[in-house]
Amino acid sequence: MADYFTSFSLVVPLPDEAAQQYALQLAQIMSDAGQDDNLPEHLPQSIREEMENWTFETVPASTPHGIWLHSSNGGIDAVCAFIQHLLQRFTPEGHVTLEWSNDCSKPRVDAFGGGAALITARKIKTINTGEWLHREVTRLRKPRRKPSAKERTAA
């Protein structure tokens, strides 16, 4: 049997110690809650919706006021929602980038890849390597337009 992994590791900078403590406390609440759905009422809905995907760890970073988020068990949607919430609350004009890898304990043709996310207070944009490859192959297969006679003589 093969084991599949989705891994990421990043440091999210926060503006001050109070923001760092807020982020660590929120992450602890989510981690402690497990699958109970007994979440405090004050938690943002975007975070509540990701309860089942909360499979990452959050610890203080070695940089001032940052938090280190990491996982080998996925949680991409949850970590993106968490980061977006922190941006909305503390750095509305900021952004955070995230890259992840998909891996497998055995050679499988569909098991390797990864992706990236650009997270702002307003939007989360993601792409995975499979989407990118599909888009690029589609572009290669499109017939190229031949230059018109006028374009050829102008050159």
N, C-alpha and C positions, 0 to 999 in steps of 0.2 A: 504494500500500500504506500502511496506517495503522500507526503505532507506538503501542503501549500502554504506560502507565507507572503504577506504583504508588509513590507518594512518601510519605515521612515524615521527620521531623526532631525529635529530642527530646534533652534532657539528662537523664541518669540521675545523681542525686546518690549518692555513696558516702561511707562514714563517715570514711575516712582515705586517706592516700597509698598505703598497702600494698594496700588494696582496689582503688584506681584502677589500680595497677600490675598486680595480678592480672587485672583485667578487660581491660586493654590487651594483656597477654601472651596470654590465652586467645583474644581476638579475632584476634590476629596468627597464632596457631597455626592457627585455623580458616581464615583468609584464605590462608595459605601452603599449606595442605593441598590446596586446590582440590578436584578430584573424585577424588583419589588413593585415598581411604579408608585412607591410611597415617597414621592419627591415633594419638597417644600413648595408651597404655592408661589413663592416669589421668583422661582426660576423662570427664565425666559422660555417661551414656547419653542423657539428654534433649538434650544438645548434639550428640552424635554423630549422632542421628537427623535433625538439621536441616542436615547438611553440604551437601546439594545446594541448599538454600534460603538459604545464607549469602551474600547479595548486597548487604549493607550495609557501610558504613564505620564504623569506631570510632576516634575521636581524643580526646585530652584536651580537656575543656571549659574555657571561660574561668572557670568557677566553681571554687572549691577542691574538689579530689578528685572532680569529676564527669567523666563521659564523654559525648561527643556522638555519637549514633547517627543516621545519615542514609542515605537511598537514594532513587533514582528508579527502581530496578529491582525493587522488591518486597522479599521476605524477611520478610514479616510474621510467619509462624510461627516462623522462626529467631530474629528479634529478640525475640519474646515469650518463647521458651524461654531465651534468653540472659539477659534481664532477670530472669526467674523464678529462674534459677540464682543470679544475684547477690543477689537478695533472700533466698533460702534460706540462702546462705552468710554474708551480712553484715547483713541487716536483716529478720529473719523476720516482724516485725510491720508492716513497711512495705508500701507499694503504689506502683505507677507507672501512670500513664495514658498512652495512646498513641493518636493519631489519624492516619489516613492518607487519602490521596486517590487515586482512580483517574482517569486522564486519558488522552486520546488526541490524536494529532497531527492528526486529521481528525474532522469531525463524524460521530459514530456514535451511534445511539439507545441502545446498550447499553454505552457505553464510559466513562461518567462516573458517579462516585459516591464512595464512601469507606467508612470504618468507624472503629471505636474499640475499644480493649481496656482492660480493667482487670486489672492483673497483681498478684497477691500471691504469697507464697511457696507457698501451697497451691493456687491456682486461677488460670486464665486465662479471663476472660470476654470474648467479642468479639461485636460486632454490626456488620453492614454496612448501608448505607442501603437496599439492596434488601430485606433482611429486615425492617427497620423499616417500610418502606412497605407491604410485603405484610401485616404484622401490623395496621397501622392501617387499611388498606382492608378487611380482614376484619372488624375491629370495626365499621366503618361499615355494613357490609352485614348484620350481625346484626340481626334484628328486636328492637326495643326492647320491653321488658315494659311493659304498661300498668298504672298503679297500680290496686290493687283499690279497691272502693267504700269500704272501711274506711280505706284510706290517703288517699283523696281527701277524706273528711269530717274526718279528723284534722288536715288542713292548714289 
